[in-house]
């Protein structure tokens, strides 16, 4: 994966994760029931974390010139 793909994909995933974190409570993610609210929150956290990691990795690859 080149740095542009990593940075773009990471930015997209981080944005989706951030929107999920911000809008989740107002859209009723906590009212889904016991296992589903945990799974939704876990998935949003994984998306946000993977996005930030990919974006930073892409920026580091760009700086190194790989």
N, C-alpha and C positions, 0 to 999 in steps of 0.2 A: 504494500500500500504506500503510495507516495504521500508527501506531506500535505498536499492540497486536499486529498481525499480524507485523510485523517482529521484535519482541522475542520473541514466542512461537516463531516459526519458527526464529529464530536460536538460541534456547535449546535447542530440540529438536535441531537439527543439531550444535551444539557438544557436546551430551551424547552423541550417537551417535558423533561423532568422538573424544571423550575415551574413551569405552568401547572403541572400536576400537584406540586407542593403548595403553590399559592392558591389554586382554585379547588383543590380537593375537598377541603372542609366546607366550602360554600356550596359545592355541588352535591354534597351528601355522601362522600366517600366513607365517613365514619358511621353512617347509618346502614351500611350494607349487611351487617351481621358479623358475627365473631370471626370466622375464618376468612371471609372475603375482604373485609376492611384491612386485615393484616396483609393479605396477598397483594392488594392494590397498592398499599403504602410501601411494601417491600419492592414491588416492581418499579414504582416511581423513583424510589431511592436508588435502585440499581441503574436505571436509565440515566439519572442525573450523574451518578458517580462514573459510569462508563463514558458519558459524554465529556465530562471535565478531563478525565484521564486521556482520552483520545485527542482532545483539542490541545492539551499541553504537550503531548507526545508529538503531534504534528508541528507545533511551533518550535519545539526543540530540534526536530529533524531539519526544519528549514534553517535554523540558525547554524547547525553543524554543516549544512550543505549536502546532506545525504540524498 
